[in-house]
Amino acid sequence: MNKTKGATESEISKALIQWQKEYLGRGPIAVKTDILRDLVIVILRGILTPAEYALCKDKEGVLLIKKSRTDLIESGIEDLKRLIFNITDEEVVSFHTDVSTKTGERMMTFKLASNLEKKY
């Protein structure tokens, strides 16, 4: 692999912003990607709408937002896996995600088939 780790992280961030805009209709305010061993960890900031923040004032609303946002992301999981593979040449073996209804951040973690960090 002839890209640097930082270049790969930046490429993943940009690709995820584009995917979010195309698939969900809007993108995050900021994205930070880190590669750690066989993990690609992505933090997306500013993903909730003002209406979603208003719904998050009680437990029922929090659960509704978390479920709907997770279902939306997981419906596009094959696209996300392909996106990560195309950038890293590594297969995604598992995917984990959660959204914070307090901060409006989403964390995505892609577990890869091998240690990507060793390639740099």
Secondary structure, DSSP 8 states (H G I E B T S, - for coil): --S-HHHHHHHHHHHHHHHHHHHHS---SEEEEEEETTEEEEEEES-S-HHHHHHTTSHHHHHHHHHHHHHHHHHTHHHHHHHHHHHHS--EEEEEEEE-TTT--EEEEEEESS-GGGG-
